[in-house]
Amino acid sequence: MTNPPGLVSISAIPFPAVLIGPEAKIAAANPEAINLLGAGLVGRHFALVMRQPDIGAGIENALRHNRRQRIRQRIGAPDSSLLYDVEIRPDGDGVLVCFQDMTAPEQAERMRRDFVANVSHELRSPLTALTGFIDTLRGPARDDVAARERFLGIMADEAARMNRLVGDLLSLSRVEEHERVRPRGRVDLTGLLTTTLNALRPTAEKNGVTLSLQAPDDPVDAPGDADQLRQVFNNLVENAVKYGGAGGTVDLRLSVSDHDGAVQGPAVRVQVVDHGAGIPAHHLPRLTERFYRADSHRSRELGGTGLGLAIVKHIINRHRGRLRIESEVGRGSVFTVILPR
């Protein structure tokens, strides 16, 4: 059996492609097009297969007027559609239609836009406050000593907030840059957790919170980057103290297992447990998104940038581990870090 015209060249195209003959019927389709549009394409009128009006109009223009077109079109069910750049170009007496999946680039661009908008929003508030206070100090409060001292205190807080935000942005950038490079060293987790609790004890005492560590008698170690893991546990414990400290205690629980299904092998688990107000269930899936806050007003009051858990997630990914978040309103929260041994 001889191949239909264009079959050899169309099979070499690495994304979905169909060749439509001069009679408006599909003359050839590569396997990728069959996966996208369904079996039994060849021999059918293109309008019975590609029902999107814009694509149909583009093919008609190419057949009748020899016009090349590019159309961006979503294809598939509404809840699972993919975005394609559809290239329609005359090919001899027929038309070649190619579908290039643009879903991932479009999502990346949307994430970039959202990220820029979020950073701009986070910086606008402190910058607006600083500008307003500077204008006031230059004008009405020029000779008001009490107002000057109060405004300078607020300005220092806002500048510190911007500094924390920039620091977290740089930290997130560094973590993402090395996320695919697995750490080669080993970390004494028992010692690291002890050091973390000692460093945060003054903050805990200020908030009326008691910190405790439950760990095996023998030291526990695991592959990892000590500085990054210290950042993970410092962030989780500090969050537990600030947001879940109403329960009076924050517990760290270190355990080991010969096989953990989360990492399919020997593992270490570190749980950060608080007994505070808990987090509503609908927030849990989004807590590690950049700038997502379950309680936006309280987070800003406590100096949060909205990036801490995003940094934690990327560090744990670099360590080929898992982060589990469980919470119940009125009962507290458990953040579990699972690391392969």
Helices and strands as residue ranges (DSSP letters): H 7-11, E 17-20, E 26-29, H 31-37, H 46-49, H 53-65, E 69-75, E 82-91, E 94-101, H 103-138, H 145-177, E 186-188, H 189-206, E 210-214, E 221-223, H 226-244, G 245-247, E 249-260, E 265-274, G 281-286, H 296-301, H 308-318, E 322-328, E 332-340
